[in-house]
Every structure is written in structure tokens, then in C-alpha cells.
């Protein structure tokens, strides 16, 4: 029996629509060949351009679509010249994280042996780790509501036990799945600044308590500054890293750099009932409409979505297709025959997506 999944599609701003269209075609082609599942895509208007036209950045109807959908595929959001009256950027993706309680920001960092990247890896070494960023509180807690006075400004960092417990359980469960699949060492590292801030000592104590429920995994600690150093010196040694919102925001861009840039960096924001999948990069309005945007991070985010749907609904065919899509992208990057300009090539958006489609062909 074929199961149909509804996907809410936020095509976003700038290059967003250009990278969304080929991604949906690839997903549609995979689903058309499957006897186990089908996908139904439902548009969900939102973002800076929508705000400029209507005065709404995240309409109630689009939020309802997101709540109802089995998964949410979200492209790049925001435009630098379209802002709220207080000067902050239009960021529906952050609103969705908070409204839907998407506490686990998942940022995979993967570089296969032979795949080009900025680091010289030891012979045969690969980079394959996951950074998990808490996505609803931390230093982002007071976003848009910080206090600004004539001589000082203040923002609030908030860490709660309830959210941290869910975050750490998610991190350990992911490490267990990676270990079972032969992709990880079963090591979870809590990244913090517990030597300076009481809030991070609290964060670490919750991590240690949750670790006791996973005796088959190894729990480690690392300060965020040391982690940034080690991500450059020895990234192949990491498995699963879990950290606070702002630290994760910064380290995830460093992770993207290890792969060759934000154009190869997918992500997911996952909660207990909902999940959003989106590329880490911005909307790049300076190149919008030119047909040269890199679609690979968006396609990799779609692969993460298939994998999550498969695991959530115990439907292995989705996981298989998610893995096939990811491997097709990695093949295109390794071959180097259809790279966009940000990766040193001259391929168009459509040419890069077509190369992925060819690599997917049976």
C-alpha cells in the first residue's frame, strides 16, 4: 500500500524559488518510482517579499499548512532591505522553530574521501559528524525583545531544563543510530563554556544526567573555543556534537566551510511532532534570477527530510531514497563536472540539478 505524505513548501526569497523548483522535481521523480510512498507538495507563502507585499511574514494559513503537513521543506528566507519596523530581519524560519518547538537544529558535516575540500585530510580519512544546535532558546531567546538604552544594550540567554533534556536525549539517540549503522563511534560531545558561565555549567550538568541513560555511548565535554580549533585540526575525530543556540549558529558555518561552503550545507530543525528542512545559506538576492544559484544544499536538505520521514514512520523505502539522493550529490561534487560558481565551476542551477538527476538514474 502506497502512503502519501504532505510536504509544506516555503519557497522563500531571493534564490529560494530557483533552488526549490529542481529539488521538488527530484523528489517527485523518486516518489514516482516508489511503490511505498508518494509526496504531495503544498505551497506555503511567507518571507520578506511576502511581507513587503502584504504586511505579513508568516500568514496564519501558511502556519496552518505547516502544522498539518508531515514535513516542512523551507528554502532561503529574508531580504536585507526588507525589515520589521524595529530594524530586525524578516525570519519566519526562526518563528517556526519557536512556534512548533523545533528544539534540535541538526547540521550534518560530511566530506567523503576524495571529495574536494579546504583541508588536507589524512590518507583515507573522511569527515562525518553531526552538530546539534538547540534552536529555540539560548542567546536567541530574547530575539527582537532585547533592551537597548542610550549607554548600554542587553540580551538574555536562557537555558531551561525541559528543553535541554529533550535536546540531549535527541543527541544520544542520534549517536546510537549512527553507531548501529556503522557511521559513528557512539560519542556525544557537549560543547559549552561551563568554565565561565553558570548557565553553561547548568547545561553541562543536565547533559551528564541524561548520559547515564545511554551506557553504551561515550559522553565527552569540550569548550566552544577549543571545539572551533579542533574542527579545523582534526574534524574526522568528531561524531555528534551538541551545543547552545548561538554557539551552534557559529560552529555550523565553520562546519559548512569544512565541506567547501554554505552551498553544500543542509540542515533540519526537529521537534517531537514537526520538522523543518532547509539549506543553511541565505537568500543571496544579488544573484537571484540569474540561474546560477547552487541548489545542492537544498537538495541535501530534502534528502534529510526523506530520511527523517522514513525513520519517523518506519518506512525504509524513504530512508533508502534519502541516502540515494545524498550520495548522488556527493558524486556530482566529487566528479566536479557540474559545479556552480561558488564551488569553483561554471554550471547553472539547472545543470547542477540535472547532474544530480543523472547520478540518481538506476
Protein Blocks (a to p, Z undefined) as FASTA:
>chain_A
ZZdddddddebgajlmmmmmmmmmmmmmmmmmpckbccddddddedjklmmmnopabdfk
lmmmmmmpmbdcdddedjfkbccfkopacdfklmmmmmnopabccddddddehiacfbdc
dehiacdddddddfklmjmlmgoiaccdfkbccddddddfklmmmmmmmmmmmmmmmmmn
opagoiacddddfklbmklmmmmmmmmmmmmmmmmbccddddfklmmmmmmmmmmlpcbd
cddfklmmmmmmmmmmmnopaklcccddddfkbccdddfbdfklmlgonlpacfklmmmm
mmmmmmmmmmmnopaklmmmmmmmmmmmmmmmmnopaccfknopabdfklmmmmmmmmmp
ZZ
